[in-house]
Amino acid sequence: MPKKLLDSKEIDRTLTRISHEIIERNKGTEGLCLVGIQRGGVHLAERLAKKIKGTDASSSDIPVGSLDISFYRDDIRIRQPAVSRTDMPFDVEGRKVVIVDDVFFTGRSIRAAMDAIMDMGRPALVQLAVLVDRGHRELPIRADYVGKNIPTSGGERVEVMLEEDGHEDGIFLVSAEEKEDGQGGHGHA
Amino acid sequence: MLSGRHLLGIKDLSAQEIMLYLKSASSFKDILKRDIKKVPALRGRTVVNLFFEPSTRTRTSFELAAKRLSTDVINFSAPSSSILKGESLLDTALTVEALGADIIIIRHSFSGVPHMLSKHLRVSVINAGDGTNEHPTQALLDAFTIMEKKGGFEGLQVAIIGDIIHSRVAKSNIYCLKKLGADVRLIGPATLLPECFRDLGVKTFSSMEEGLEGADVIMMLRLQLERQGKGFFPTTDEYFSQWGLSNKRLRAARPDAIIMHPGPMNRGIEISSDVADGGNSVILEQVTNGLAVRMAVMYHLDERKEQ
């Protein structure tokens, strides 16, 4: 059985803390927008936006975008990604952009996301919020907001299941052997 | 999910594969609306346009699509090439491959040339029109335009009008639309209407008024005077009076019918100017969509090359 690392209450508390940290670090919410990486990051970005608005009474709606990074990946020939839609209902020019992803691993997805955002305009600054940091970075990239640090071995896999995809909220560690069965949500191998 | 590393014709594709191209094309269309209309998806790849037939729009569209994917593009057209010095078609293609091409886009006046090349080359081959056989990316861009305008294909009434027998565009579109679940009717003079599509459940009409009745999509074709011998119809004036699309004829179709044309148009021969420039026309959108669809095709073919 995959090992449960965080349950739904813990995920909720973690997101609440991150939303407070985002407001604190940016001294409010002016010019703030969240960009979720398809697919796992998008739902988390939406949840964070709600929490930020709920916390900061003076805040208006925080714009949320979803970003598909297929065209910016450096491993396009390894997988065959079905391309999802990029939907950025605002201009990133001059904004404070917080990239949101579920699992922070090699850093390659974040590199791709930054390149994709830069091609849309010049943000004032870019920050990174992740629910899980599992280590094994291959690029000099760090997160500004981390939900939980989970040390893993390279062969393991961290799976984030979310209500929005029809699961019960939960973060699981799947061992190398279990991975062979190859099922579950959107993993990060 | 995808069949091979070449795109030779719609006939070989599954509906699922066609839909994958159309879905990805929406994402590429979004990129074309940005200030920076370019993504690094195929950086370092080389695309060669090998055109043995005159073409401006298809070649330009492929060239721009390839550039939007960050590839290097080389254009190679027959009249200025060593074909004039007697080199065989296959030798030309092998030479282009040896130069380091990853994708070869070929147009030729003989049917089957892309298929022949694909058997001898390691690169991906994309058919940009072979004789009177197929023009698969045109059918994909037409399907993409229809999907955007009509939301789907099931039960949609599509009328294809004109010089069907010489048209690779019509052939690819018939295969494509039938696979996606649309109803297809062909309209034109009996001399230009082949019988061979009856087996696919395609109806044929010689009267515009009957054929256009209730149509959701009207697809006009260019009269391919250069491929025709004499005797298919008396004069181009006579042709327009019988099978040309005018505002009056349009009334038989649904009021929200869209009008398509693969270009280049012969105004006053197959279509009147007021229809071509009217509110139902999506002819220029087809051109924009062609870029997005060709980007999607090159992107997905490249993915499969090393698998």
Interface residues (C-beta under 8 A of the other chain):
Chain A: D68 S70 F71 Y72 I76 R77 Q80 A82 V83 S84 R85 T86 D115 A116 D119 M120 G121
Chain B: M1 L2 L20 K23 S24 S26 S27 D30 I31 R34 D35 I36 K38 V39 P40 A41 L69 Y299 H300 D302 E303 R304 K305 E306 Q307
